[in-house]
């Protein structure tokens, strides 16, 4: 079996690996920093939606369970 591509005779050093890792993590950090405001806004909007829906379902359940008492004078 032969390997596809060209064989490299240079050795990969620890410095090469560290440099590549810094490059990749730097890109990831920049992406996260750029997306953070949108994520926070989405989380706040989602939380607000959950609170409103919970409030409305609680009101509805309260109406179903409350008794209507009718008092008549004879």
Secondary structure in CASP SS format (residue, H / E / C, confidence):
PFRMAT SS
TARGET T0000
AUTHOR 0000-0000-0000
METHOD secondary structure of the structure
MODEL  1
X C 1.00
X C 1.00
X C 1.00
X C 1.00
X C 1.00
X C 1.00
X C 1.00
X C 1.00
X C 1.00
X C 1.00
X C 1.00
X C 1.00
X C 1.00
X H 1.00
X H 1.00
X H 1.00
X H 1.00
X H 1.00
X H 1.00
X H 1.00
X H 1.00
X H 1.00
X H 1.00
X H 1.00
X H 1.00
X H 1.00
X H 1.00
X H 1.00
X H 1.00
X H 1.00
X H 1.00
X H 1.00
X H 1.00
X H 1.00
X H 1.00
X H 1.00
X H 1.00
X H 1.00
X H 1.00
X H 1.00
X H 1.00
X H 1.00
X H 1.00
X H 1.00
X H 1.00
X H 1.00
X H 1.00
X H 1.00
X H 1.00
X H 1.00
X H 1.00
X H 1.00
X H 1.00
X H 1.00
X H 1.00
X H 1.00
X H 1.00
X H 1.00
X H 1.00
X H 1.00
X H 1.00
X H 1.00
X H 1.00
X H 1.00
X H 1.00
X C 1.00
X C 1.00
X C 1.00
X C 1.00
X C 1.00
X C 1.00
X C 1.00
X C 1.00
X C 1.00
END
